[in-house]
Amino acid sequence: MRFIPVTKPYVLLLSSGLILIVGYWIFWLLSEKIRRCIPVEDDTLSPRRTDVVSVTPWLAPIVWEGTFDPVLIDNIYKPMNLTIATTVFAVGKYVSFLKDFLETAEKHFMINFRVRYYVFTDRPNEVPSVNLSGGRHLTVISIPGSNRWQEISAQRMNIIHNTIETQIHKEADYLFCLDVDSKFRFRWGSESLGRLVSVIHPGYYDTTRNNFPYERRPASKAFMSMDQGDYYYGGAMIGGLVEDVYILTKECQKRFEEDAKNSIKAAWQEESHLNRYLYYNKPSKVLSPEYLWQDFKARTKEVKVIRFSGVIKNYAAIRPNE
């Protein structure tokens, strides 16, 4: 007896097509994971806390103490033989902060990983001698000084971008751009690694979007309207894969220069441009304010540990035009 199927041919064709599409999508995800040689970003982070938000609306992890297993995540990343780079600007009197920055980094930053510090300074002879662990190196790069700290800030993105192009891309896998007037105070490890990494500003993590100090003037290339924005990100930390930080710095510098041609200075200069960029190019991992605290600010109940914090300082004494 001949069996006559009750399913119509076009239904079978549609089902086959859907199966092929889903299969291709799964294959693409797996191949991307292998190609990048890094784990999917939220594989090793789990929301084990209920008092904080540990995932963004676009499903990127927000890293807080208690949302990751440090032993597990290190065991995943360490066999990859990664090199993590860090840039800091120690220009003018800011070179005085460099010793504490480096010494505390050697205690807490990416321990048991290969690390390369890139120090940009106009005072190379004043760079302190610090004992570095095996596999960790320091490179001093001379840059011009300035009588105005705003000019130094304005060139930061451009200098990082050019150094990635000429040197860092050949020597590192990940890059974190940090402020030198800060200290590491607790573990900053592989839980922070991701394709594009941002940090929530400690002054705005517990407030609503209408209070964020975005650039609100439409004439600026950093403009954010009142209905735009996810978080307010701190400009004292930019991180991610070297190639992604390269793209970020290039785009932010371009928009910064376009503003300058029109005699516009964004509300918070490079930080304003960074926030706009990260709104349209969502970070794949967001670090909590644990990774960018401020010493003058009392620790809140949500912040179980302080990993990296800006020190208290007298701006009039260290900035040339204050």
Backbone bond lengths (Angstrom), bond angles and torsions (degrees), N, CA, C in turn:
res aa  C-N    CA-C-N  psi(-1)  N-CA   C-N-CA  omega(-1)  CA-C   N-CA-C  phi
1 M - - - 1.458 - - 1.536 108.70 -
2 R 1.307 115.36 135.23 1.458 120.09 -178.53 1.531 109.38 -83.71
3 F 1.362 114.97 131.49 1.455 119.97 179.16 1.521 109.27 -88.93
4 I 1.336 114.75 124.66 1.468 120.33 179.86 1.521 108.85 -105.93
5 P 1.338 120.19 113.68 1.467 122.16 -178.35 1.520 111.16 -65.34
6 V 1.345 114.91 143.68 1.459 119.77 178.97 1.532 110.97 -90.55
7 T 1.346 117.33 -15.26 1.469 121.47 178.91 1.515 109.83 -78.92
8 K 1.288 116.74 128.37 1.454 121.22 -178.66 1.527 110.50 -71.85
9 P 1.343 116.63 147.76 1.465 120.10 -175.49 1.522 113.69 -56.48
10 Y 1.360 119.34 -39.84 1.465 120.11 -176.69 1.516 111.83 -67.71
11 V 1.381 116.58 -26.01 1.460 119.78 176.86 1.528 109.82 -70.05
12 L 1.332 115.00 -42.08 1.465 119.15 177.40 1.524 110.78 -62.60
13 L 1.338 116.17 -41.01 1.459 120.42 179.63 1.519 111.22 -63.56
14 L 1.348 116.69 -43.07 1.458 121.11 178.99 1.524 111.30 -63.72
15 S 1.335 116.25 -42.96 1.469 120.42 179.58 1.522 111.13 -62.78
16 S 1.331 115.90 -42.35 1.462 119.78 179.37 1.522 111.04 -62.47
17 G 1.338 115.35 -40.14 1.445 119.61 179.02 1.509 112.76 -63.15
18 L 1.325 116.50 -42.08 1.463 120.78 178.98 1.515 111.27 -63.87
19 I 1.340 115.61 -40.70 1.467 119.98 178.97 1.525 110.36 -62.45
20 L 1.332 116.56 -41.39 1.459 120.12 179.49 1.525 111.40 -64.74
21 I 1.343 116.80 -41.14 1.463 120.77 -179.35 1.525 110.67 -64.16
22 V 1.348 116.20 -47.02 1.456 120.47 179.30 1.525 110.92 -62.68
23 G 1.325 115.78 -41.01 1.464 119.68 179.08 1.519 112.17 -62.93
24 Y 1.333 115.47 -41.50 1.466 119.25 178.74 1.520 110.86 -64.54
25 W 1.336 116.36 -41.13 1.464 120.84 -179.80 1.521 110.82 -61.59
26 I 1.331 117.55 -45.17 1.464 121.67 178.48 1.526 110.40 -63.31
27 F 1.343 115.95 -42.87 1.463 120.24 178.81 1.517 110.96 -60.92
28 W 1.352 116.91 -41.15 1.460 120.88 -179.75 1.520 111.61 -63.80
29 L 1.324 116.64 -42.87 1.456 120.23 179.11 1.519 111.43 -61.33
30 L 1.334 115.52 -45.43 1.462 119.71 -179.06 1.528 111.14 -65.90
31 S 1.335 116.15 -40.95 1.464 118.96 -179.26 1.517 111.50 -67.21
32 E 1.346 116.86 -36.52 1.463 120.10 176.26 1.523 111.05 -62.89
33 K 1.334 114.86 -41.08 1.465 119.78 -179.63 1.522 110.80 -62.93
34 I 1.323 115.76 -41.08 1.463 119.99 -179.89 1.522 110.68 -72.00
35 R 1.362 115.97 -42.72 1.459 120.12 -177.75 1.517 111.69 -61.09
36 R 1.295 117.14 -43.85 1.458 121.61 -179.75 1.528 112.08 -72.86
37 C 1.321 115.11 -21.13 1.459 121.14 -178.79 1.530 111.08 59.89
38 I 1.326 115.70 34.31 1.460 121.07 175.67 1.505 108.26 -135.91
39 P 1.330 118.08 152.36 1.444 119.84 179.55 1.516 111.30 -72.20
40 V 1.355 116.13 153.85 1.452 119.51 171.08 1.521 107.58 -55.56
41 E 1.337 117.02 136.27 1.453 120.72 -161.99 1.516 115.10 -62.88
42 D 1.304 118.31 -29.96 1.452 118.24 -178.12 1.527 112.86 -100.23
43 D 1.350 116.85 9.73 1.464 119.54 178.40 1.523 111.48 -64.16
44 T 1.324 116.69 -32.60 1.459 120.54 -171.67 1.516 112.48 -109.98
45 L 1.327 116.23 8.88 1.453 121.01 178.39 1.512 108.91 -121.32
46 S 1.300 117.25 132.01 1.458 120.41 -178.65 1.523 110.32 -133.19
47 P 1.341 117.40 142.40 1.468 120.55 -178.39 1.521 112.32 -75.82
48 R 1.324 115.98 81.25 1.462 119.97 -178.42 1.524 111.69 -94.66
49 R 1.332 116.19 11.71 1.462 120.38 176.01 1.519 109.48 -125.09
50 T 1.297 115.15 141.59 1.461 120.17 -179.70 1.529 112.18 -108.40
51 D 1.322 117.54 -5.69 1.466 120.52 -177.74 1.523 113.08 -90.63
52 V 1.339 117.32 -6.00 1.456 121.58 178.23 1.526 109.12 -136.39
53 V 1.321 115.51 159.00 1.463 120.83 173.99 1.527 107.56 -82.27
54 S 1.319 117.16 124.36 1.465 120.43 -174.84 1.523 113.10 -114.25
55 V 1.326 117.12 11.35 1.464 120.57 175.61 1.521 108.34 -149.49
56 T 1.325 116.56 141.75 1.461 121.67 179.64 1.528 110.23 -80.66
57 P 1.337 117.62 167.98 1.468 119.87 175.49 1.521 113.49 -60.74
58 W 1.352 118.28 -22.89 1.469 120.27 177.49 1.533 111.23 -99.11
59 L 1.344 115.44 17.71 1.474 124.22 170.91 1.529 114.22 71.58
60 A 1.300 117.69 23.83 1.466 120.73 170.80 1.530 108.46 -85.76
61 P 1.314 118.36 141.40 1.469 119.84 179.00 1.521 112.57 -69.74
62 I 1.329 116.00 143.92 1.464 122.67 169.76 1.524 105.90 -107.87
63 V 1.313 116.90 119.00 1.463 121.86 -168.67 1.529 110.61 -88.59
64 W 1.313 115.56 112.98 1.463 123.72 173.12 1.524 108.49 -122.01
65 E 1.307 116.31 157.78 1.460 120.10 169.91 1.526 108.35 -56.90
66 G 1.341 115.79 132.11 1.454 120.18 -179.66 1.510 114.48 94.17
67 T 1.357 117.40 -0.26 1.460 119.55 177.41 1.525 112.49 -108.50
68 F 1.328 117.29 5.95 1.461 120.16 178.74 1.526 109.62 -149.08
69 D 1.321 115.14 156.22 1.457 122.64 175.96 1.529 107.42 -100.57
70 P 1.333 119.66 107.91 1.465 121.14 -174.51 1.526 113.65 -61.96
71 V 1.318 117.39 -35.51 1.461 120.38 179.90 1.529 110.09 -67.93
72 L 1.328 116.07 -46.07 1.462 120.62 -179.69 1.522 111.73 -62.43
73 I 1.315 116.28 -47.09 1.466 118.48 -175.36 1.530 111.55 -69.71
74 D 1.329 118.02 -34.89 1.464 120.38 175.32 1.520 111.16 -65.67
75 N 1.329 116.69 -38.70 1.463 120.71 179.43 1.524 111.95 -65.06
76 I 1.319 116.91 -24.63 1.464 120.65 177.24 1.527 110.67 -79.22
77 Y 1.311 117.04 -43.91 1.464 120.55 -173.22 1.525 114.43 -84.28
78 K 1.337 118.28 -33.76 1.464 119.74 -173.09 1.528 113.75 -61.06
79 P 1.346 120.22 -39.29 1.468 118.65 179.24 1.524 113.74 -64.71
80 M 1.328 118.24 -11.47 1.464 120.99 -178.19 1.523 113.25 -79.20
81 N 1.355 117.07 -6.78 1.469 121.44 178.55 1.528 112.39 54.45
82 L 1.312 115.32 48.13 1.456 121.58 -177.71 1.526 111.63 -79.74
83 T 1.308 115.52 154.81 1.461 122.24 169.63 1.523 107.88 -119.28
84 I 1.323 116.06 128.14 1.458 121.78 179.84 1.517 108.75 -109.25
85 A 1.310 116.26 127.08 1.459 121.82 179.39 1.521 110.38 -102.01
86 T 1.327 114.90 151.93 1.458 122.06 176.81 1.515 108.89 -136.65
87 T 1.327 116.41 130.95 1.460 120.42 175.44 1.522 109.75 -110.06
88 V 1.336 115.55 141.27 1.464 121.78 173.02 1.527 108.56 -141.30
89 F 1.329 115.70 148.00 1.458 121.86 176.63 1.522 108.46 -106.90
90 A 1.328 115.66 119.25 1.464 121.72 178.91 1.523 107.68 -119.65
91 V 1.322 114.70 73.24 1.458 121.47 -174.31 1.523 110.09 -101.58
92 G 1.325 115.81 138.63 1.457 120.01 -179.32 1.521 110.94 62.31
93 K 1.322 116.13 -136.60 1.457 120.99 -177.17 1.531 113.00 -72.28
94 Y 1.324 117.10 -8.46 1.467 119.82 177.49 1.528 112.08 -67.83
95 V 1.326 116.82 -13.97 1.464 119.20 177.10 1.531 110.82 -62.36
96 S 1.326 117.45 -21.37 1.466 120.91 179.74 1.524 112.70 -66.51
97 F 1.342 117.62 -18.80 1.462 121.00 -179.89 1.536 112.35 -88.00
98 L 1.315 116.19 -10.28 1.457 120.12 -169.90 1.525 113.43 -66.35
99 K 1.317 117.80 -38.03 1.466 120.48 -177.69 1.533 110.98 -61.26
100 D 1.324 117.40 -48.34 1.462 120.17 179.15 1.522 111.36 -64.71
101 F 1.330 116.25 -38.71 1.461 119.76 178.27 1.529 110.79 -58.09
102 L 1.328 116.32 -50.90 1.462 120.84 -176.22 1.530 111.99 -69.38
103 E 1.321 116.70 -42.82 1.461 119.34 -178.21 1.524 111.86 -65.33
104 T 1.323 117.76 -39.00 1.475 119.10 178.28 1.523 111.14 -75.08
105 A 1.337 117.15 -30.63 1.469 120.00 174.86 1.522 110.81 -62.57
106 E 1.319 116.63 -38.40 1.457 120.57 179.42 1.530 111.90 -66.82
107 K 1.302 117.31 -19.20 1.470 121.13 178.24 1.530 112.68 -92.06
108 H 1.339 116.50 -28.84 1.467 118.49 -168.55 1.527 116.00 -130.04
109 F 1.332 119.31 -21.13 1.461 121.02 -171.58 1.523 112.08 -93.60
110 M 1.321 116.01 116.57 1.469 123.16 173.33 1.524 112.12 48.03
111 I 1.322 114.85 51.66 1.460 120.42 179.98 1.526 110.01 -63.82
112 N 1.339 115.36 137.44 1.469 124.18 -178.81 1.532 113.00 70.34
113 F 1.329 116.44 16.52 1.459 121.22 170.02 1.523 108.67 -114.21
114 R 1.319 116.16 158.35 1.455 119.77 172.01 1.523 108.77 -73.98
115 V 1.320 116.46 132.12 1.462 121.56 -176.36 1.526 109.64 -133.21
116 R 1.313 115.45 139.88 1.466 121.39 174.06 1.526 109.02 -124.37
117 Y 1.319 115.96 120.25 1.457 121.71 175.82 1.530 108.75 -94.03
118 Y 1.319 116.96 130.55 1.461 122.23 174.28 1.518 107.47 -114.86
119 V 1.326 115.98 114.02 1.464 122.21 -176.91 1.521 108.87 -107.05
120 F 1.325 116.07 117.50 1.462 122.02 176.10 1.529 108.23 -96.45
121 T 1.324 116.66 123.15 1.460 119.34 -175.57 1.528 111.42 -153.29
122 D 1.317 114.96 153.64 1.460 120.66 171.80 1.524 111.09 -98.23
123 R 1.357 115.46 3.19 1.463 120.83 179.66 1.536 109.82 -128.89
124 P 1.331 117.29 64.96 1.471 119.60 -176.26 1.522 113.87 -59.59
125 N 1.334 117.09 -28.80 1.467 119.92 -179.51 1.526 112.79 -72.43
126 E 1.326 116.72 -14.25 1.455 120.52 -179.37 1.531 112.94 -100.19
127 V 1.318 117.24 3.64 1.463 120.34 176.15 1.529 108.60 -67.07
128 P 1.319 118.70 123.71 1.469 120.78 -174.00 1.526 112.25 -72.44
129 S 1.293 115.15 155.97 1.461 121.17 174.38 1.521 108.88 -87.69
130 V 1.317 116.49 119.40 1.464 122.42 -178.06 1.518 108.84 -126.15
131 N 1.319 116.84 133.64 1.462 121.16 178.16 1.527 109.46 -71.54
132 L 1.332 115.51 119.04 1.460 121.22 -179.79 1.525 110.06 -104.07
133 S 1.314 115.65 143.44 1.469 120.67 177.54 1.519 109.80 -69.90
134 G 1.329 116.03 165.57 1.453 121.25 178.73 1.516 111.62 -58.08
135 G 1.335 116.03 139.02 1.450 120.79 179.23 1.518 114.17 81.47
136 R 1.326 116.61 8.93 1.462 120.87 -179.37 1.530 108.31 -122.98
137 H 1.328 115.89 132.31 1.461 120.86 -171.71 1.522 110.61 -133.45
138 L 1.324 115.28 152.92 1.458 121.80 178.91 1.523 109.39 -122.78
139 T 1.318 115.84 129.42 1.461 122.29 177.21 1.522 108.44 -119.13
140 V 1.322 116.43 125.93 1.467 121.79 178.82 1.524 108.41 -100.46
141 I 1.325 116.22 126.24 1.464 122.30 -179.12 1.523 108.46 -120.07
142 S 1.315 116.06 119.35 1.466 120.93 -178.28 1.527 110.92 -77.29
143 I 1.332 115.56 133.62 1.457 122.12 175.64 1.528 107.76 -133.92
144 P 1.331 118.21 160.57 1.475 119.63 179.61 1.527 111.48 -68.68
145 G 1.310 115.81 149.22 1.450 120.41 172.62 1.518 110.16 -84.22
146 S 1.317 116.44 -175.81 1.455 120.67 179.72 1.521 109.58 -157.56
147 N 1.317 115.37 151.61 1.464 119.88 175.63 1.521 112.04 -85.68
148 R 1.322 116.39 -4.62 1.461 120.66 179.29 1.525 108.95 -127.77
149 W 1.328 116.72 121.46 1.465 119.47 -178.28 1.524 111.40 -64.92
150 Q 1.349 117.32 -24.54 1.465 119.95 179.22 1.528 111.21 -64.47
151 E 1.331 116.22 -33.99 1.463 119.61 178.73 1.526 111.04 -68.27
152 I 1.313 116.10 -37.20 1.466 120.28 177.36 1.524 109.80 -63.86
153 S 1.331 115.49 -45.76 1.459 120.24 178.68 1.521 111.48 -61.78
154 A 1.330 116.51 -38.73 1.463 121.26 -177.81 1.524 112.36 -65.16
155 Q 1.330 117.48 -27.93 1.464 120.92 -177.21 1.528 113.34 -93.88
156 R 1.306 116.91 -5.36 1.467 120.31 -173.54 1.539 112.14 -57.54
157 M 1.331 116.61 -51.40 1.463 120.23 -178.11 1.523 110.88 -60.29
158 N 1.328 116.17 -42.39 1.461 120.53 -177.89 1.519 111.71 -64.83
159 I 1.341 116.71 -41.91 1.465 120.62 -179.63 1.533 110.68 -66.24
160 I 1.328 116.90 -43.06 1.469 120.27 177.83 1.523 110.07 -61.77
161 H 1.324 116.12 -45.68 1.470 121.13 -179.30 1.524 111.09 -58.49
162 N 1.324 116.54 -46.86 1.469 120.00 -178.56 1.526 111.66 -67.18
163 T 1.329 117.56 -36.06 1.472 120.21 -179.13 1.523 110.76 -72.83
164 I 1.320 117.92 -33.65 1.466 119.99 172.84 1.521 109.42 -60.02
165 E 1.319 115.64 -44.41 1.461 121.49 -176.38 1.518 112.40 -64.87
166 T 1.329 116.31 -40.05 1.461 119.81 -174.60 1.522 114.18 -91.74
167 Q 1.330 117.49 -24.77 1.460 117.94 -171.18 1.532 114.76 -140.96
168 I 1.321 117.25 -54.36 1.466 120.02 -168.43 1.525 112.06 -61.80
169 H 1.325 118.12 -36.78 1.465 119.73 -176.63 1.529 112.26 -63.15
170 K 1.327 116.85 -20.29 1.467 121.00 178.84 1.520 112.45 -90.22
171 E 1.336 117.11 -10.12 1.462 120.07 -170.46 1.526 114.91 -122.78
172 A 1.336 118.17 -8.21 1.465 119.31 -174.65 1.520 111.34 -147.03
173 D 1.329 114.69 158.91 1.468 122.24 177.52 1.530 111.54 -99.70
174 Y 1.323 115.94 -41.40 1.460 122.55 -179.93 1.515 109.29 -122.19
175 L 1.328 115.21 156.31 1.455 120.42 -179.15 1.527 110.38 -139.94
176 F 1.340 115.48 133.33 1.465 121.61 171.87 1.526 108.11 -121.14
177 C 1.323 116.64 124.89 1.458 122.44 178.03 1.524 107.21 -101.78
178 L 1.320 116.72 116.16 1.466 122.11 -170.48 1.524 111.38 -125.23
179 D 1.334 115.64 165.37 1.462 121.66 176.46 1.520 109.99 -90.80
180 V 1.329 116.42 136.68 1.455 121.17 -174.89 1.530 112.61 -74.37
181 D 1.323 117.77 -25.73 1.469 120.07 -177.80 1.531 110.91 -82.82
182 S 1.313 115.32 51.20 1.463 123.40 -174.79 1.517 109.58 -145.79
183 K 1.322 115.26 163.12 1.461 121.43 176.56 1.525 110.04 -131.39
184 F 1.330 115.03 145.88 1.461 120.68 169.76 1.526 107.82 -83.32
185 R 1.327 116.58 136.24 1.467 120.06 -175.86 1.524 112.96 -126.43
186 F 1.331 117.11 -10.22 1.464 121.36 -179.32 1.518 106.71 -159.10
187 R 1.306 116.58 173.57 1.457 121.57 -176.98 1.534 112.65 -50.73
188 W 1.341 114.93 128.98 1.470 122.79 165.47 1.516 104.18 -125.69
189 G 1.319 116.87 101.66 1.451 120.40 -171.03 1.513 114.54 -125.03
190 S 1.331 114.73 -154.92 1.461 120.82 -172.76 1.514 113.75 -68.24
191 E 1.337 117.81 -12.75 1.460 120.18 175.21 1.528 111.71 -62.49
192 S 1.332 117.02 -17.49 1.465 121.32 -178.36 1.526 112.93 -90.83
193 L 1.320 118.14 -5.12 1.460 120.50 -177.01 1.523 111.22 -75.87
194 G 1.314 115.95 139.57 1.457 121.69 178.64 1.511 110.18 -172.64
195 R 1.303 115.66 170.38 1.469 120.66 -179.19 1.530 111.69 -60.50
196 L 1.344 116.57 -49.98 1.459 122.17 176.93 1.523 106.84 -140.45
197 V 1.331 116.07 119.93 1.461 121.01 -170.24 1.529 110.02 -121.19
198 S 1.327 115.31 134.26 1.462 121.44 176.87 1.524 108.68 -126.58
199 V 1.328 115.98 171.03 1.462 120.29 177.72 1.519 108.67 -132.33
200 I 1.319 116.51 138.43 1.459 121.45 179.04 1.529 109.30 -75.98
201 H 1.309 116.25 129.22 1.473 121.92 -179.05 1.528 109.54 -62.17
202 P 1.327 117.90 131.52 1.469 120.26 -176.66 1.528 113.82 -65.21
203 G 1.320 116.90 -19.69 1.459 119.45 -179.44 1.515 114.36 -83.60
204 Y 1.362 116.61 -9.32 1.462 118.96 -173.12 1.534 113.64 -135.32
205 Y 1.322 117.45 13.86 1.466 118.32 -177.20 1.520 112.50 -75.05
206 D 1.327 117.28 -20.04 1.458 120.26 -175.77 1.527 111.76 -116.23
207 T 1.338 115.90 27.75 1.458 119.63 178.15 1.522 109.65 -129.62
208 T 1.314 116.88 171.76 1.463 121.66 -176.04 1.518 111.51 -90.21
209 R 1.331 114.85 163.67 1.459 121.50 -173.18 1.529 113.66 -58.94
210 N 1.318 117.86 -34.17 1.465 119.46 -177.61 1.531 112.42 -66.82
211 N 1.337 116.32 -11.73 1.469 120.49 176.77 1.526 113.25 -96.74
212 F 1.320 117.68 -4.21 1.464 120.08 -179.00 1.536 109.80 -69.95
213 P 1.328 117.78 137.45 1.471 120.67 -177.40 1.529 113.65 -84.51
214 Y 1.337 116.54 50.21 1.456 120.30 175.95 1.532 110.20 -65.00
215 E 1.322 115.94 162.08 1.459 121.16 171.48 1.535 107.88 -73.72
216 R 1.328 116.97 120.38 1.466 121.75 -173.00 1.528 113.31 -105.34
217 R 1.319 118.52 -0.56 1.459 119.67 179.86 1.524 110.35 -86.90
218 P 1.334 118.08 121.12 1.471 120.72 -178.26 1.524 113.98 -58.61
219 A 1.324 117.59 -23.49 1.466 119.79 -178.45 1.522 112.30 -70.84
220 S 1.333 117.03 -20.29 1.466 120.54 -177.68 1.526 111.18 -84.42
221 K 1.322 115.92 146.24 1.462 121.50 176.20 1.525 111.98 -73.74
222 A 1.327 116.66 -6.59 1.468 120.82 176.12 1.533 111.18 -99.10
223 F 1.314 117.75 8.36 1.466 123.10 -173.82 1.530 113.20 -56.75
224 M 1.336 114.39 133.47 1.468 122.67 172.82 1.520 107.42 -131.20
225 S 1.313 117.35 124.61 1.464 120.67 179.35 1.526 109.95 -76.16
226 M 1.314 116.45 168.72 1.459 121.20 -175.06 1.525 112.78 -65.60
227 D 1.330 117.74 -21.62 1.465 119.87 179.79 1.530 112.40 -97.99
228 Q 1.339 116.88 11.25 1.457 121.27 178.65 1.527 110.73 -110.30
229 G 1.325 115.05 156.85 1.463 120.31 175.50 1.515 112.17 116.99
230 D 1.326 114.90 143.82 1.465 122.17 177.42 1.529 110.20 -111.13
231 Y 1.325 114.87 -58.03 1.460 123.51 177.26 1.522 107.01 -137.47
232 Y 1.341 116.30 167.25 1.458 118.21 170.54 1.521 106.87 -102.81
233 Y 1.337 115.59 114.99 1.455 121.83 -174.43 1.526 111.25 -93.05
234 G 1.318 115.89 142.26 1.454 121.43 177.70 1.514 111.40 -78.14
235 G 1.323 116.43 135.31 1.457 120.24 179.64 1.512 113.51 -80.07
236 A 1.322 117.34 -5.02 1.465 120.67 -178.69 1.523 112.50 -80.88
237 M 1.337 117.94 1.71 1.454 121.09 177.66 1.528 109.60 -147.75
238 I 1.307 115.23 121.27 1.461 122.91 171.02 1.515 105.91 -126.52
239 G 1.330 118.10 135.37 1.455 118.25 -178.11 1.513 113.32 -151.55
240 G 1.342 114.35 169.40 1.455 120.43 176.47 1.512 111.87 142.79
241 L 1.317 115.24 -169.58 1.453 119.84 172.28 1.522 108.80 -60.15
242 V 1.322 116.26 144.87 1.463 120.59 -176.28 1.527 110.80 -54.13
243 E 1.324 117.81 -42.41 1.466 120.49 -177.10 1.524 111.93 -66.02
244 D 1.335 117.29 -32.76 1.459 120.06 179.84 1.517 112.22 -76.59
245 V 1.337 117.06 -35.35 1.457 120.32 175.11 1.533 109.59 -67.87
246 Y 1.311 116.54 -34.44 1.464 121.63 176.61 1.531 111.03 -59.13
247 I 1.322 115.78 -47.24 1.472 120.64 179.88 1.526 110.62 -64.91
248 L 1.334 116.56 -42.42 1.467 121.09 179.94 1.530 110.98 -60.41
249 T 1.325 116.70 -50.37 1.464 119.50 -176.78 1.527 111.25 -64.82
250 K 1.304 116.68 -35.71 1.469 120.25 178.78 1.521 110.86 -63.93
251 E 1.323 116.74 -46.43 1.462 120.82 -177.58 1.527 111.51 -69.47
252 C 1.329 117.45 -42.85 1.462 120.42 179.74 1.532 111.44 -64.41
253 Q 1.329 116.56 -41.25 1.459 119.64 178.44 1.532 110.90 -64.84
254 K 1.311 116.52 -39.34 1.469 120.67 179.05 1.523 110.76 -60.07
255 R 1.329 116.62 -45.73 1.463 120.58 -178.20 1.527 110.94 -71.93
256 F 1.320 116.48 -33.23 1.464 121.16 175.72 1.530 110.01 -61.56
257 E 1.324 116.77 -44.79 1.457 121.30 -178.73 1.517 111.65 -69.32
258 E 1.338 117.64 -33.96 1.459 120.47 176.65 1.529 110.55 -64.95
259 D 1.322 116.49 -39.13 1.461 119.94 174.90 1.530 110.73 -62.86
260 A 1.323 116.16 -43.71 1.459 120.57 -177.19 1.535 111.09 -61.48
261 K 1.334 116.96 -37.84 1.462 120.50 178.16 1.517 111.60 -62.09
262 N 1.322 115.93 -27.97 1.461 121.41 179.35 1.530 112.47 -99.29
263 S 1.339 114.78 15.84 1.482 121.70 178.95 1.524 112.14 57.34
264 I 1.335 115.66 38.37 1.463 121.25 178.79 1.523 108.85 -113.90
265 K 1.311 115.83 132.97 1.459 121.62 173.45 1.524 106.94 -117.93
266 A 1.331 116.25 116.77 1.470 120.21 -178.38 1.522 110.62 -60.00
267 A 1.310 115.65 156.40 1.472 122.08 -173.36 1.524 112.41 -48.34
268 W 1.325 116.62 -48.51 1.461 121.18 179.86 1.523 110.71 -124.02
269 Q 1.330 114.74 37.53 1.456 123.35 174.33 1.534 112.27 48.29
270 E 1.324 117.70 -123.84 1.464 119.89 -173.80 1.528 112.20 -63.11
271 E 1.324 117.93 -29.26 1.467 120.76 178.86 1.520 111.18 -65.00
272 S 1.325 116.85 -35.76 1.469 120.88 177.42 1.522 110.62 -65.63
273 H 1.319 116.68 -43.47 1.467 120.45 179.07 1.527 110.75 -67.54
274 L 1.329 116.47 -36.87 1.461 120.61 176.86 1.524 110.95 -61.27
275 N 1.327 117.28 -44.59 1.461 120.26 -179.26 1.523 112.07 -63.54
276 R 1.314 116.51 -38.69 1.459 118.58 177.51 1.531 110.41 -65.46
277 Y 1.328 116.34 -43.86 1.464 120.12 -179.68 1.529 110.69 -59.18
278 L 1.329 116.77 -43.99 1.462 120.71 -176.32 1.528 112.61 -74.27
279 Y 1.311 116.98 -17.73 1.464 119.05 173.41 1.526 110.22 -72.06
280 Y 1.318 116.13 -40.23 1.469 120.20 -178.85 1.525 112.75 -90.21
281 N 1.310 117.43 -15.02 1.471 122.54 177.92 1.523 106.92 -129.77
282 K 1.316 116.32 85.73 1.461 121.29 -170.04 1.528 111.97 -60.51
283 P 1.318 117.02 132.80 1.467 119.18 175.25 1.516 111.42 -64.75
284 S 1.314 116.00 146.02 1.471 120.71 179.31 1.518 111.58 -84.24
285 K 1.323 116.08 -13.08 1.470 120.80 175.36 1.526 107.33 -150.91
286 V 1.327 115.10 138.36 1.464 121.04 -179.95 1.526 108.34 -120.01
287 L 1.311 116.50 127.54 1.453 121.12 178.05 1.531 109.40 -91.09
288 S 1.310 115.39 140.55 1.457 120.92 178.56 1.531 109.82 -72.35
289 P 1.339 117.78 170.74 1.479 119.82 178.78 1.523 114.23 -62.73
290 E 1.330 118.71 -8.08 1.467 120.51 172.63 1.530 110.54 -54.85
291 Y 1.349 115.89 -29.56 1.456 121.83 -174.47 1.530 112.66 -93.87
292 L 1.329 117.06 5.47 1.460 120.05 176.97 1.531 109.39 -160.53
293 W 1.318 115.98 64.01 1.459 120.25 -179.94 1.526 109.05 -88.68
294 Q 1.321 116.34 178.94 1.462 122.20 177.82 1.520 108.26 -132.61
295 D 1.324 116.62 130.94 1.468 120.94 -174.05 1.522 113.37 -60.14
296 F 1.326 117.64 -29.54 1.463 119.36 -178.86 1.529 112.36 -77.22
297 K 1.330 116.57 -8.57 1.462 121.76 -175.44 1.528 109.93 -99.40
298 A 1.332 116.94 128.12 1.465 120.94 178.25 1.521 110.36 -66.06
299 R 1.322 116.63 140.23 1.464 120.72 179.28 1.524 109.74 -69.55
300 T 1.322 116.39 134.25 1.461 121.94 -179.48 1.516 110.51 -93.80
301 K 1.312 116.94 170.60 1.468 121.08 -174.64 1.525 111.95 -66.90
302 E 1.345 117.84 -27.12 1.466 119.84 179.60 1.530 111.73 -73.30
303 V 1.312 115.92 -28.08 1.471 121.25 -175.81 1.527 108.46 -89.66
304 K 1.326 115.68 95.76 1.469 120.87 -176.44 1.527 112.14 -73.38
305 V 1.333 116.28 -32.99 1.467 121.36 178.08 1.523 108.63 -138.62
306 I 1.312 116.56 155.23 1.461 122.31 172.66 1.521 107.11 -112.25
307 R 1.305 116.39 117.49 1.463 120.57 -174.11 1.535 111.75 -94.76
308 F 1.317 116.57 -36.25 1.468 121.26 -175.36 1.514 106.38 -148.88
309 S 1.330 117.17 131.33 1.462 119.37 -172.26 1.518 111.63 -146.62
310 G 1.323 115.58 139.33 1.451 121.41 175.02 1.517 110.56 -73.49
311 V 1.317 116.42 133.91 1.464 120.53 -176.22 1.517 110.56 -80.61
312 I 1.319 116.19 159.28 1.462 121.58 175.16 1.529 108.58 -74.22
313 K 1.319 116.67 134.94 1.464 119.88 -175.61 1.527 110.91 -149.50
314 N 1.323 114.34 160.46 1.458 122.54 176.93 1.524 107.58 -99.56
315 Y 1.326 116.97 100.35 1.452 120.52 -175.69 1.537 112.18 -60.42
316 A 1.308 116.75 -34.18 1.454 119.55 -179.82 1.530 112.29 -62.32
317 A 1.329 115.34 -26.89 1.457 120.12 -177.99 1.521 113.33 -85.94
318 I 1.334 117.52 -23.43 1.470 119.52 -173.34 1.518 113.75 -112.52
319 R 1.332 118.32 -20.89 1.444 120.77 178.42 1.533 109.19 -97.04
320 P 1.342 117.13 130.51 1.458 119.85 -171.68 1.523 115.32 -64.74
321 N 1.327 118.47 -27.44 1.466 118.81 -176.63 1.521 113.08 -118.01
322 E 1.346 116.94 24.97 1.455 119.64 177.11 1.533 109.02 -81.32
